[in-house]
Amino acid sequence: MRPRAPTPRFAQVLAPCPAGGVGPYRQAVRNRVRELLWLAAGAALGLPAPILIALAVAAVPASLAAGIGLGLLAGVVWASRLLAGFQRRRVGIPVPYRPLPAGPILRLRAVLVDPATRRDLAWLVCQFVAGTGSFVVALVLWLTALQCLTAPILRAALPERAGYDPVILELVGGSGPTTWLLVPVGVALVVVATRVPRYLIRGQTWLAGALLGPTAAADLAAKVDRLTTDRAATVDASAAELRRIERDLHDGAQARLVAMAMNLGVAEDLIDDDPAVAKVMLSEARAGAGAALTELRDLVRGIHPPILADRGLAEAVRALVLGSAVPVDLDLRLERRLAAPVESAAYFAIAETVTNAIRHGAASHVLVTLIDAGEALRISVYDDGCGGADPTAGTGLLGIRRRLSAFDGSLSVHSPLGGPTEIEMELPCVS
């Protein structure tokens, strides 16, 4: 089966560390160390902020004066994008940058006017404060808790004498039994120190999501661009399908019907003078009519199978695999009829995928899973073939992706060389 997508780094930090034969106390220590290291890395990401902001401020007047600051500004933007990219990978945020045009000048201009660039710089300033402050808070909590817990030991180990360093004396809690009063304070600080870093990590994650992630306007623009591309691809695919249907009709059924009409005309002329030849002509016309009818049925089945319209997607998929050359197991969990366009897209996607698995993947067994998840129809086609399927290398999977994208669906392929191959598809199907 296809492995799950990697968990974002911050979620891995917040998740408990698996024991793996380690005792619960050592495991807890490892978890706390991981949190501190995450906060330390966040502080390190924010440390260059003052230098970069100062360079950016200095580059603006230099650029306006003679253009010599453009290189400096480009370096600042590159560094800020690099640091923001590290944070995005740690938190699991998609990259929001606009596509860059060709040419260095146009690229630099596009980068400078990109709203994501300004948001990167704003995040860098906020991360300097939040990252450094979070790490300092967490570190101070642990150091203070350690100081309180070890105060009686230090006080007993350091003999009381004249001229004793007042700073050390103050650190260990004064003199006498009063140092034991710091132990419960240390225990309370340990409890606080084990909880606070999690909220500090979540705060930095929220900050990164608010400033480094795609905005609603960017998401909408990207969706519009994607839908525009998908619409163009769908129109092209529809035009190609119409041309295929026209070609099949012209070269197949139409040619047979023309031949049948000619045979009938010849038979009509010879039926009185040569009944035997007329009988042969009529027999050929009848055979041609049967062949034309078969081709028309295949053509209609290729456009929209009648069983799909009459009995629904599940029954159409069952009928599809009946004549398969290899065993095909079905796991169909669909109890309702969907919209006709959705059923048609799902049917042909399954048909194309199963055909590819048998023809190109040399599979000996195929499993088709169809699950109605309410708002989406989830389809999985698994085969034990040779693998190596690549949506960008051929027109088959690319055509399926385009067919699904017209419905805002998705297709993902996991097909290592040597197999197995699993193709997962999802189609929105809200009634």
PAPA-610896 format. One record per atom (N, C-alpha, C): x, y, z. Coordinates in steps of 0.05 Angstrom, whole numbers, padded with zeros to 5 digits, always signed. Last residue first. Layout:
N
XYZ ...
***
This chain:
431
-00481+00314-00066 -00507+00313-00080 -00520+00341-00078 -00413+00315-00079 -00434+00325-00061 -00460+00326-00077 -00365+00291-00097 -00391+00281-00106 -00413+00290-00087 -00299+00297-00120 -00321+00308-00104 -00347+00299-00115 -00257+00242-00125 -00275+00259-00140 -00296+00270-00121 -00192+00215-00127 -00214+00226-00110 -00230+00245-00127 -00149+00159-00131 -00164+00181-00144 -00186+00190-00125 -00088+00125-00132 -00110+00135-00116 -00122+00159-00129 -00055+00069-00150 -00064+00095-00161 -00089+00102-00145 +00001+00031-00139 -00025+00039-00128 -00032+00067-00138 +00041-00023-00157 +00031+00003-00164 +00004+00008-00151 +00097-00057-00124 +00071-00055-00137 +00063-00026-00144 +00148-00051-00176 +00121-00053-00166 +00121-00055-00135 +00193-00041-00204 +00190-00068-00193 +00163-00073-00180 +00196+00025-00184 +00205+00005-00203 +00205-00022-00190 +00136+00048-00151 +00165+00045-00153 +00172+00024-00174 +00085+00084-00151 +00092+00062-00169 +00123+00060-00171 +00033+00119-00136 +00056+00108-00121 +00063+00083-00136 -00002+00177-00153 +00009+00151-00163 +00033+00144-00145 -00064+00211-00150 -00037+00207-00140 -00027+00179-00147 -00110+00259-00170 -00098+00233-00176 -00070+00232-00164 -00172+00294-00158 -00143+00291-00156 -00135+00263-00162 -00222+00342-00181 -00213+00317-00168 -00183+00316-00169 -00251+00381-00204 -00235+00389-00181 -00226+00364-00166 -00270+00361-00251 -00288+00361-00228 -00275+00369-00202 -00226+00365-00283 -00249+00380-00291 -00271+00381-00269 -00191+00328-00261 -00188+00356-00254 -00211+00373-00263 -00205+00280-00286 -00213+00285-00258 -00211+00314-00250 -00182+00289-00336 -00211+00282-00334 -00221+00288-00306 -00129+00297-00323 -00144+00319-00335 -00174+00314-00333 -00117+00245-00304 -00114+00269-00286 -00130+00292-00297 -00125+00215-00350 -00142+00211-00327 -00141+00235-00308 -00083+00236-00382 -00111+00240-00390 -00131+00235-00367 -00040+00218-00352 -00044+00247-00355 -00073+00253-00364 -00044+00164-00358 -00049+00175-00332 -00053+00205-00334 -00035+00166-00418 -00057+00152-00404 -00064+00164-00377 +00009+00191-00439 -00017+00205-00441 -00039+00192-00425 +00070+00193-00399 +00052+00183-00420 +00026+00198-00419 +00100+00217-00360 +00114+00204-00381 +00096+00194-00404 +00073+00237-00317 +00085+00257-00335 +00098+00244-00359 +00057+00194-00286 +00037+00210-00300 +00048+00230-00320 +00087+00133-00289 +00093+00161-00286 +00073+00178-00300 +00101+00069-00264 +00081+00086-00276 +00087+00115-00269 +00134+00030-00241 +00146+00050-00258 +00126+00068-00272 +00109-00039-00241 +00113-00011-00230 +00124+00007-00251 +00097-00090-00255 +00125-00083-00254 +00130-00055-00244 +00040-00108-00213 +00056-00108-00237 +00084-00098-00233 -00002-00115-00178 +00024-00127-00171 +00043-00128-00195 -00044-00058-00164 -00036-00082-00180 -00008-00090-00172 -00101-00021-00146 -00075-00032-00137 -00069-00056-00155 -00136+00036-00145 -00131+00013-00163 -00102+00003-00156 -00186+00070-00111 -00159+00060-00110 -00157+00036-00128 -00226+00127-00100 -00221+00104-00117 -00191+00096-00114 -00276+00161-00068 -00248+00153-00066 -00245+00127-00082 -00316+00215-00073 -00314+00188-00082 -00285+00180-00084 -00338+00259-00022 -00319+00252-00043 -00321+00222-00049 -00375+00266+00017 -00369+00289+00001 -00350+00283-00022 -00381+00205+00025 -00400+00227+00030 -00395+00250+00011 -00347+00166+00006 -00340+00180+00032 -00358+00203+00037 -00352+00108-00023 -00367+00132-00022 -00363+00145+00005 -00300+00074-00055 -00312+00081-00029 -00327+00108-00032 -00272+00022-00087 -00290+00045-00092 -00305+00051-00067 -00216-00012-00110 -00232-00004-00086 -00246+00022-00092 -00191-00066-00143 -00204-00040-00147 -00222-00034-00122 -00133-00101-00156 -00154-00096-00135 -00165-00068-00140 -00106-00151-00196 -00114-00123-00193 -00135-00122-00172 -00053-00192-00219 -00075-00188-00200 -00081-00159-00196 -00012-00189-00253 -00026-00215-00252 -00050-00214-00233 +00009-00138-00298 -00001-00146-00272 -00014-00174-00274 +00038-00108-00336 +00041-00137-00335 +00032-00148-00308 +00031-00054-00345 +00044-00062-00320 +00048-00091-00317 +00005-00050-00394 +00032-00039-00392 +00047-00048-00366 -00042-00081-00389 -00028-00080-00415 +00001-00071-00411 -00059-00079-00336 -00057-00105-00349 -00039-00103-00374 -00057-00025-00323 -00044-00044-00305 -00040-00071-00319 -00087-00002-00364 -00059+00004-00363 -00044-00017-00345 -00138-00022-00350 -00126-00029-00376 -00096-00025-00375 -00145+00004-00301 -00144-00026-00302 -00131-00035-00328 -00147+00057-00319 -00126+00049-00300 -00123+00018-00300 -00191+00059-00353 -00165+00065-00364 -00143+00054-00346 -00232+00045-00317 -00227+00028-00340 -00199+00033-00351 -00229+00087-00280 -00224+00060-00271 -00217+00042-00295 -00243+00129-00314 -00217+00130-00300 -00210+00102-00291 -00293+00115-00330 -00272+00114-00350 -00245+00116-00337 -00320+00120-00280 -00320+00095-00295 -00297+00094-00315 -00313+00174-00265 -00302+00152-00248 -00300+00126-00264 -00340+00200-00307 -00312+00205-00303 -00299+00183-00286 -00393+00178-00299 -00378+00174-00324 -00348+00178-00320 -00405+00197-00247 -00404+00169-00252 -00388+00163-00278 -00404+00253-00259 -00385+00241-00239 -00382+00211-00244 -00446+00259-00296 -00418+00265-00303 -00398+00253-00285 -00491+00240-00263 -00482+00225-00287 -00454+00233-00295 -00483+00238-00192 -00489+00253-00216 -00476+00239-00240 -00497+00172-00164 -00484+00198-00165 -00492+00213-00190 -00536+00130-00125 -00530+00140-00151 -00518+00168-00149 -00509+00090-00071 -00527+00110-00082 -00518+00117-00110 -00471+00058-00047 -00500+00050-00045 -00519+00070-00057 -00410+00031-00050 -00426+00053-00061 -00455+00044-00063 -00361+00000-00045 -00377+00010-00023 -00391+00035-00032 -00328-00053-00070 -00346-00031-00078 -00364-00024-00055 -00276-00082-00087 -00286-00074-00061 -00303-00049-00065 -00257-00135-00129 -00272-00110-00126 -00280-00106-00097 -00204-00163-00166 -00221-00163-00142 -00233-00136-00139 -00190-00194-00224 -00194-00167-00214 -00214-00169-00190 -00146-00236-00260 -00165-00233-00238 -00166-00204-00227 -00140-00218-00330 -00128-00225-00304 -00149-00222-00282 -00172-00202-00372 -00153-00224-00376 -00140-00233-00351 -00241-00188-00361 -00213-00182-00357 -00196-00206-00361 -00296-00189-00366 -00280-00200-00388 -00251-00194-00385 -00312-00164-00319 -00320-00192-00324 -00303-00204-00346 -00302-00112-00309 -00281-00131-00303 -00288-00160-00309 -00350-00086-00324 -00325-00079-00337 -00304-00101-00333 -00389-00103-00289 -00390-00112-00317 -00364-00107-00332 -00371-00074-00244 -00372-00104-00244 -00373-00115-00272 -00378-00022-00263 -00351-00032-00257 -00351-00062-00256 -00434-00021-00267 -00418-00018-00291 -00389-00027-00287 -00449-00027-00213 -00455-00049-00232 -00439-00046-00258 -00429+00023-00194 -00420-00002-00183 -00425-00025-00202 -00457+00063-00225 -00428+00059-00227 -00419+00032-00217 -00521+00043-00255 -00503+00057-00238 -00474+00049-00240 -00558+00024-00290 -00555+00010-00264 -00535+00023-00246 -00562+00058-00336 -00586+00043-00326 -00582+00034-00297 -00513+00081-00347 -00537+00098-00345 -00560+00084-00331 -00482+00035-00348 -00475+00057-00329 -00499+00075-00325 -00504+00006-00389 -00507-00004-00361 -00500+00017-00341 -00488+00037-00434 -00516+00036-00425 -00520+00026-00397 -00430+00078-00429 -00441+00051-00429 -00471+00051-00420 -00414+00127-00471 -00428+00124-00445 -00441+00097-00444 -00373+00117-00510 -00382+00144-00503 -00395+00144-00475 -00366+00063-00514 -00342+00080-00508 -00350+00108-00501 -00417+00047-00527 -00406+00038-00501 -00381+00055-00494 -00419+00069-00578 -00437+00080-00557 -00427+00072-00529 -00381+00036-00602 -00377+00065-00602 -00394+00077-00580 -00404-00014-00597 -00378-00009-00585 -00373+00021-00582 -00450-00005-00629 -00453-00011-00601 -00427-00006-00586 -00426+00004-00679 -00441+00026-00666 -00445+00021-00636 -00404-00046-00687 -00386-00023-00685 -00401+00000-00672 -00451-00077-00692 -00431-00082-00671 -00413-00059-00666 -00474-00053-00737 -00488-00052-00712 -00469-00057-00689 -00436-00068-00776 -00440-00039-00770 -00455-00036-00743 -00443-00124-00775 -00417-00112-00767 -00420-00083-00760 -00496-00127-00793 -00489-00137-00767 -00463-00125-00757 -00490-00105-00844 -00508-00091-00825 -00502-00101-00796 -00457-00142-00868 -00447-00115-00864 -00464-00100-00844 -00492-00186-00869 -00467-00187-00853 -00456-00160-00848 -00530-00165-00905 -00538-00171-00878 -00513-00174-00859 -00498-00159-00951 -00510-00135-00939 -00519-00141-00910 -00486-00213-00961 -00465-00195-00954 -00476-00169-00941 -00539-00230-00974 -00524-00242-00951 -00501-00224-00942 -00549-00200-01020 -00565-00195-00996 -00552-00207-00971 -00510-00222-01053 -00509-00194-01046 -00525-00188-01021 -00531-00274-01057 -00504-00270-01045 -00501-00241-01037 -00579-00263-01083 -00579-00275-01056 -00553-00271-01042 -00560-00244-01132 -00575-00226-01114 -00576-00236-01086 -00540-00292-01152 -00522-00270-01145 -00535-00250-01127 -00589-00319-01158 -00568-00330-01141 -00548-00308-01133 -00622-00289-01193 -00629-00291-01165 -00606-00301-01147 -00615-00254-01243 -00596-00273-01231 -00601-00275-01201 -00660-00223-01259 -00644-00237-01279 -00626-00258-01267 -00684-00205-01211 -00701-00218-01231 -00683-00234-01251 -00643-00184-01180 -00661-00204-01168 -00678-00218-01188 -00608-00145-01197 -00604-00173-01206 -00624-00193-01196 -00623-00097-01172 -00621-00098-01201 -00620-00127-01212 -00620-00111-01118 -00646-00102-01129 -00646-00104-01160 -00566-00121-01113 -00585-00143-01110 -00612-00136-01121 -00547-00069-01119 -00540-00089-01139 -00559-00113-01137 -00569-00046-01072 -00576-00036-01099 -00570-00056-01121 -00545-00076-01032 -00574-00077-01035 -00583-00067-01063 -00492-00060-01040 -00500-00088-01044 -00530-00091-01048 -00497-00005-01027 -00489-00013-01054 -00497-00042-01059 -00511-00010-00972 -00530+00003-00991 -00523-00005-01020 -00465-00034-00953 -00490-00048-00951 -00510-00037-00971 -00428+00007-00961 -00424-00018-00976 -00450-00034-00975 -00450+00045-00925 -00448+00051-00954 -00445+00026-00970 -00443+00017-00877 -00470+00023-00886 -00471+00030-00916 -00387+00015-00875 -00402-00010-00877 -00431-00005-00887 -00376+00070-00870 -00366+00055-00893 -00381+00029-00897 -00401+00080-00820 -00410+00093-00844 -00401+00078-00869 -00372+00047-00784 -00400+00042-00789 -00410+00055-00815 -00313+00067-00800 -00325+00042-00792 -00353+00039-00801 -00297+00117-00815 -00281+00095-00825 -00294+00068-00819 -00337+00150-00791 -00331+00152-00820 -00317+00127-00830 -00337+00135-00737 -00361+00133-00753 -00355+00133-00783 -00283+00146-00724 -00293+00119-00722 -00319+00115-00738 -00283+00201-00734 -00265+00184-00749 -00275+00155-00748 -00319+00219-00695 -00324+00224-00723 -00308+00206-00741 -00293+00202-00649 -00319+00191-00655 -00325+00195-00685 -00246+00234-00652 -00244+00205-00653 -00271+00192-00660 -00269+00285-00649 -00255+00277-00674 -00252+00247-00675 -00288+00282-00597 -00307+00286-00619 -00294+00278-00646 -00240+00278-00570 -00259+00256-00568 -00279+00258-00591 -00217+00328-00581 -00204+00304-00590 -00223+00280-00590 -00254+00360-00554 -00251+00363-00583 -00238+00338-00595 -00245+00342-00502 -00272+00338-00514 -00270+00341-00544 -00192+00359-00495 -00198+00330-00494 -00226+00325-00506 -00199+00414-00499 -00183+00400-00518 -00189+00371-00519 -00232+00422-00454 -00242+00429-00480 -00226+00415-00502 -00197+00405-00414 -00221+00391-00418 -00233+00397-00446 -00156+00444-00418 -00149+00416-00423 -00175+00400-00429 -00186+00489-00404 -00174+00488-00431 -00167+00459-00438 -00199+00474-00352 -00220+00478-00371 -00209+00477-00400 -00148+00473-00329 -00164+00448-00331 -00186+00451-00351 -00134+00527-00332 -00118+00507-00346 -00134+00481-00350 -00175+00547-00299 -00172+00556-00327 -00156+00536-00343 -00164+00521-00251 -00189+00516-00265 -00188+00525-00294 -00114+00545-00240 -00116+00516-00244 -00141+00509-00259 -00129+00599-00235 -00109+00590-00255 -00111+00561-00261 -00163+00594-00191 -00173+00604-00217 -00155+00596-00239 -00127+00576-00152 -00150+00559-00160 -00161+00567-00187 -00094+00620-00149 -00083+00594-00158 -00105+00575-00167 -00130+00657-00129 -00117+00662-00155 -00106+00636-00166 -00143+00634-00080 -00164+00638-00100 -00152+00642-00128 -00093+00635-00055 -00107+00609-00060 -00128+00612-00081 -00086+00690-00054 -00067+00674-00069 -00080+00646-00075 -00128+00705-00020 -00127+00715-00047 -00109+00698-00065 -00113+00679+00027 -00138+00671+00014 -00139+00681-00015 -00042+00664+00023 -00065+00679+00031 -00090+00669+00017 +00002+00611+00040 -00013+00625+00020 -00037+00639+00031 +00045+00624+00098 +00027+00607+00082 +00014+00624+00060 +00072+00660+00129 +00087+00646+00108 +00069+00630+00090 +00036+00682+00167 +00053+00700+00150 +00066+00686+00127 +00007+00642+00192 -00006+00667+00186 +00010+00684+00166 +00043+00600+00199 +00020+00596+00181 +00006+00622+00173 +00079+00624+00234 +00088+00616+00207 +00064+00612+00188 +00044+00630+00278 +00057+00654+00266 +00066+00647+00238 +00033+00577+00290 +00011+00595+00281 +00023+00619+00267 +00085+00561+00305 +00071+00548+00282 +00049+00566+00272 +00093+00592+00350 +00110+00597+00326 +00098+00584+00301 +00052+00568+00382 +00051+00597+00375 +00068+00603+00351 +00070+00516+00386 +00045+00521+00372 +00043+00551+00364 +00115+00526+00417 +00118+00515+00390 +00093+00520+00374 +00091+00546+00463 +00109+00563+00449 +00113+00553+00420 +00064+00501+00479 +00048+00524+00471 +00066+00544+00456 +00108+00468+00491 +00088+00460+00471 +00072+00483+00461 +00135+00495+00532 +00146+00494+00505 +00127+00485+00484 +00098+00489+00578 +00100+00514+00564 +00113+00512+00536 +00104+00438+00601 +00080+00445+00586 +00084+00469+00569 +00150+00432+00629 +00143+00411+00611 +00119+00418+00593 +00150+00477+00661 +00170+00476+00640 +00164+00453+00620 +00111+00464+00699 +00106+00486+00680 +00125+00484+00656 +00137+00422+00725 +00111+00418+00712 +00105+00439+00691 +00182+00451+00744 +00185+00429+00725 +00159+00423+00710 +00157+00486+00779 +00170+00497+00755 +00175+00475+00734 +00142+00450+00819 +00121+00465+00804 +00133+00476+00778 +00193+00435+00836 +00175+00415+00825 +00153+00428+00808 +00212+00484+00856 +00225+00471+00833 +00208+00451+00820 +00178+00490+00899 +00177+00510+00878 +00190+00499+00853 +00193+00447+00930 +00167+00446+00918 +00164+00467+00896 +00248+00468+00940 +00243+00442+00926 +00215+00441+00914 +00252+00513+00971 +00253+00517+00942 +00247+00491+00927 +00253+00497+01023 +00228+00508+01014 +00228+00512+00983 +00305+00483+01033 +00286+00462+01027 +00259+00472+01017 +00329+00530+01049 +00334+00521+01021 +00315+00498+01013 +00319+00537+01102 +00301+00551+01083 +00306+00542+01054 +00354+00513+01137 +00334+00496+01125 +00316+00511+01105 +00413+00553+01120 +00397+00536+01137 +00376+00521+01122 +00408+00610+01077 +00422+00592+01094 +00403+00575+01110 +00395+00622+01008 +00400+00632+01035 +00414+00611+01052 +00392+00597+00958 +00368+00601+00974 +00373+00609+01003 +00432+00594+00923 +00425+00569+00935 +00403+00573+00956 +00438+00647+00907 +00429+00627+00887 +00419+00602+00900 +00459+00671+00953 +00432+00679+00944 +00421+00658+00924 +00509+00649+00953 +00491+00644+00976 +00462+00650+00968 +00530+00669+00907 +00526+00640+00909 +00506+00634+00931 +00531+00723+00924 +00516+00715+00900 +00510+00685+00901 +00564+00726+00968 +00535+00731+00972 +00519+00722+00947 +00613+00681+00987 +00603+00697+00964 +00573+00701+00966 +00635+00688+01053 +00621+00671+01033 +00610+00689+01011 +00659+00711+01096 +00668+00719+01070 +00656+00703+01047 +00655+00656+01139 +00657+00685+01135 +00668+00691+01107 +00616+00600+01117 +00639+00612+01130 +00639+00642+01124 +00588+00538+01105 +00582+00566+01112 +00606+00578+01127 +00607+00497+01049 +00608+00504+01078 +00602+00533+01083 +00568+00468+01002 +00584+00492+01006 +00584+00499+01036 +00534+00425+01007 +00561+00420+00997 +00579+00444+01001 +00487+00446+01024 +00501+00427+01042 +00529+00423+01033 +00474+00477+00980 +00477+00490+01006 +00492+00472+01025 +00468+00439+00940 +00490+00459+00938 +00495+00472+00965 +00423+00413+00961 +00448+00398+00957 +00472+00417+00955 +00384+00453+00962 +00393+00441+00987 +00419+00426+00984 +00382+00466+00904 +00391+00485+00924 +00399+00472+00951 +00362+00434+00864 +00389+00427+00874 +00399+00447+00896 +00313+00457+00853 +00314+00429+00861 +00341+00422+00874 +00327+00509+00836 +00310+00505+00860 +00313+00476+00871 +00356+00498+00789 +00369+00512+00812 +00353+00508+00838 +00318+00474+00758 +00341+00458+00766 +00355+00471+00790 +00283+00517+00750 +00274+00493+00764 +00297+00476+00774 +00317+00551+00723 +00307+00559+00749 +00297+00535+00765 +00325+00522+00676 +00348+00528+00693 +00339+00536+00721 +00273+00519+00656 +00287+00494+00664 +00311+00500+00682 +00261+00574+00648 +00244+00557+00665 +00259+00532+00674 +00301+00589+00613 +00301+00600+00640 +00284+00584+00658 +00285+00560+00567 +00311+00555+00580 +00312+00565+00608 +00235+00583+00555 +00238+00554+00561 +00263+00548+00576 +00251+00637+00547 +00231+00630+00567 +00234+00601+00575 +00287+00632+00504 +00297+00642+00530 +00277+00635+00552 +00253+00612+00464 +00276+00596+00473 +00286+00605+00501 +00217+00655+00459 +00208+00628+00467 +00231+00611+00478 +00251+00698+00443 +00236+00699+00469 +00227+00672+00478 +00269+00679+00393 +00288+00684+00415 +00274+00684+00442 +00219+00675+00367 +00237+00652+00369 +00257+00656+00392 +00194+00726+00372 +00181+00702+00382 +00201+00679+00386 +00234+00760+00348 +00223+00765+00375 +00212+00739+00387 +00244+00735+00300 +00267+00744+00317 +00257+00748+00346 +00194+00730+00279 +00207+00706+00288 +00231+00713+00305 +00183+00782+00264 +00167+00770+00285 +00180+00745+00296 +00221+00787+00222 +00222+00805+00246 +00207+00793+00269 +00204+00747+00188 +00231+00746+00199 +00233+00764+00224 +00153+00763+00173 +00156+00739+00190 +00183+00738+00203 +00167+00806+00141 +00151+00811+00166 +00153+00787+00184 +00193+00779+00100 +00208+00798+00117 +00193+00804+00143 +00150+00749+00080 +00174+00735+00091 +00190+00754+00109 +00117+00789+00063 +00108+00773+00086 +00131+00757+00098 +00146+00807+00020 +00141+00825+00043 +00132+00809+00067 +00141+00761-00012 +00167+00771-00004 +00164+00789+00021 +00087+00756-00022 +00099+00736-00005 +00127+00744+00004 +00076+00795-00060 +00068+00800-00032 +00081+00780-00013 +00125+00812-00107 +00109+00790-00096 +00101+00795-00067 +00160+00850-00123 +00131+00858-00121 +00114+00836-00111 +00208+00822-00123 +00205+00845-00105 +00176+00853-00102 +00200+00781-00161 +00205+00774-00133 +00200+00798-00115 +00193+00812-00207 +00171+00795-00198 +00175+00787-00169 +00244+00835-00211 +00221+00852-00207 +00197+00836-00196 +00275+00790-00219 +00280+00806-00195 +00255+00824-00190 +00254+00772-00269 +00252+00755-00245 +00255+00771-00219 +00267+00814-00302 +00238+00808-00297 +00235+00790-00272 +00322+00808-00300 +00310+00833-00291 +00280+00828-00285 +00332+00755-00320 +00340+00763-00292 +00325+00788-00282 +00285+00714-00354 +00301+00738-00353 +00307+00748-00325 +00217+00692-00347 +00244+00688-00357 +00258+00715-00357 +00180+00695-00284 +00183+00696-00313 +00212+00692-00321 +00158+00651-00232 +00177+00671-00241 +00179+00671-00272 +00096+00643-00197 +00116+00633-00217 +00133+00656-00228 +00095+00666-00128 +00085+00666-00155 +00105+00654-00174 +00098+00627-00067 +00109+00646-00086 +00096+00643-00114 +00083+00595-00024 +00062+00613-00036 +00073+00631-00059 +00090+00527-00008 +00104+00551-00017 +00084+00570-00032 +00055+00500+00050 +00062+00501+00021 +00075+00528+00014 +00082+00478+00111 +00066+00499+00097 +00074+00499+00068 +00108+00450+00155 +00091+00437+00135 +00072+00456+00121 +00145+00467+00191 +00118+00469+00199 +00099+00454+00180 +00194+00459+00166 +00191+00450+00193 +00162+00448+00201 +00184+00483+00117 +00189+00454+00117 +00185+00444+00146 +00180+00536+00134 +00157+00523+00121 +00160+00493+00121 +00231+00545+00153 +00209+00545+00172 +00184+00532+00159 +00261+00543+00106 +00267+00524+00128 +00243+00522+00147 +00237+00587+00079 +00234+00560+00069 +00240+00539+00089 +00255+00630+00109 +00227+00624+00109 +00221+00595+00099 +00309+00627+00095 +00302+00622+00123 +00272+00615+00125 +00304+00637+00039 +00317+00613+00049 +00309+00606+00077 +00281+00687+00038 +00266+00664+00028 +00278+00638+00037 +00322+00717+00061 +00297+00715+00075 +00280+00692+00065 +00362+00710+00022 +00366+00699+00049 +00340+00697+00064 +00337+00736-00022 +00344+00708-00024 +00348+00696+00004 +00332+00787-00001 +00307+00772-00008 +00314+00743-00010 +00386+00801+00003 +00369+00801+00027 +00344+00784+00022 +00402+00797-00050 +00414+00780-00031 +00397+00778-00005 +00372+00839-00072 +00367+00812-00081 +00378+00792-00061 +00396+00882-00046 +00368+00876-00040 +00361+00847-00049 +00446+00879-00070 +00444+00876-00041 +00415+00868-00033 +00432+00890-00122 +00444+00865-00116 +00442+00859-00086 +00411+00941-00116 +00393+00920-00125 +00405+00893-00119 +00444+00983-00104 +00434+00967-00082 +00416+00945-00090 +00457+01011-00148 +00477+00993-00138 +00467+00976-00115 +00423+01049-00168 +00417+01021-00175 +00437+01002-00164 +00430+01100-00150 +00446+01091-00173 +00441+01062-00181 +00385+01113-00116 +00406+01133-00125 +00420+01124-00150 +00354+01070-00107 +00341+01093-00119 +00362+01112-00130 +00391+01036-00083 +00379+01028-00108 +00367+01052-00122 +00402+01065-00036 +00424+01060-00055 +00413+01052-00082 +00352+01064-00010 +00362+01089-00022 +00385+01085-00041 +00351+01004-00003 +00330+01019-00017 +00341+01046-00027 +00393+00984+00027 +00393+00979-00002 +00373+00996-00017 +00382+00996+00080 +00405+01010+00067 +00404+01007+00037 +00340+00961+00088 +00335+00990+00091 +00357+01006+00077 +00367+00913+00081 +00345+00920+00063 +00339+00950+00064 +00403+00915+00124 +00413+00915+00096 +00392+00922+00076 +00367+00913+00166 +00384+00936+00163 +00396+00938+00135 +00345+00863+00157 +00328+00886+00155 +00344+00911+00152 +00390+00830+00166 +00377+00831+00140 +00359+00855+00136 +00402+00841+00220 +00422+00847+00199 +00408+00849+00172 +00355+00825+00247 +00364+00853+00248 +00384+00860+00226 +00351+00768+00230 +00331+00788+00223 +00342+00816+00225 +00383+00725+00245 +00393+00743+00223 +00374+00766+00217 +00350+00699+00286 +00373+00716+00293 +00383+00734+00270 +00310+00664+00270 +00304+00693+00273 +00327+00711+00278 +00335+00615+00269 +00323+00625+00245 +00317+00655+00247 +00348+00608+00323 +00369+00612+00304 +00359+00623+00278 +00297+00600+00345 +00312+00624+00352 +00335+00630+00332 +00286+00551+00321 +00269+00574+00315 +00283+00600+00322 +00325+00520+00346 +00326+00523+00317 +00309+00547+00309 +00305+00522+00399 +00331+00534+00393 +00335+00538+00363 +00257+00495+00393 +00257+00524+00399 +00283+00537+00394 +00278+00445+00382 +00261+00458+00362 +00260+00488+00367 +00306+00435+00429 +00321+00437+00404 +00304+00451+00382 +00263+00432+00464 +00282+00453+00468 +00299+00457+00442 +00238+00386+00444 +00224+00411+00444 +00243+00435+00447 +00278+00347+00453 +00269+00353+00425 +00255+00380+00424 +00279+00347+00508 +00303+00356+00493 +00295+00363+00465 +00229+00326+00519 +00235+00353+00528 +00259+00364+00513 +00236+00274+00497 +00215+00292+00487 +00221+00321+00494 +00277+00254+00530 +00281+00258+00501 +00261+00277+00489 +00251+00252+00579 +00274+00270+00575 +00279+00275+00546 +00213+00213+00567 +00204+00240+00574 +00227+00260+00571 +00248+00169+00561 +00232+00178+00538 +00222+00207+00543 +00268+00165+00611 +00286+00172+00590 +00271+00182+00565 +00220+00149+00635 +00233+00174+00644 +00253+00183+00622 +00205+00101+00611 +00188+00124+00608 +00202+00150+00616 +00261+00069+00576 +00243+00073+00598 +00227+00099+00596 +00263+00042+00511 +00273+00062+00530 +00252+00065+00551 +00242+00009+00473 +00258-00004+00493 +00269+00016+00513 +00212+00047+00443 +00234+00032+00431 +00252+00019+00451 +00176+00092+00450 +00193+00082+00472 +00217+00067+00461 +00169+00149+00409 +00164+00121+00414 +00185+00110+00433 +00152+00213+00435 +00174+00197+00423 +00168+00167+00429 +00090+00244+00421 +00108+00230+00440 +00129+00213+00425 +00089+00303+00381 +00081+00275+00385 +00100+00262+00405 +00116+00350+00373 +00095+00349+00394 +00086+00321+00400 +00150+00336+00332 +00161+00345+00357 +00141+00343+00379 +00114+00324+00291 +00132+00303+00301 +00144+00311+00328 +00092+00374+00284 +00075+00353+00295 +00092+00329+00305 +00135+00400+00262 +00126+00409+00288 +00108+00388+00301 +00141+00373+00212 +00162+00370+00233 +00151+00379+00261 +00084+00336+00187 +00100+00360+00191 +00118+00359+00215 +00093+00269+00164 +00081+00287+00183 +00098+00312+00185 +00089+00248+00096 +00105+00253+00120 +00091+00273+00138 +00034+00207+00075 +00050+00231+00072 +00065+00237+00098 +00039+00135+00078 +00026+00161+00084 +00046+00184+00080 +00051+00091+00023 +00058+00102+00050 +00044+00129+00053 +00005+00047-00008 +00021+00072-00010 +00026+00083+00018 +00017-00024+00000 +00000+00000+00000 +00017+00025+00000 
***
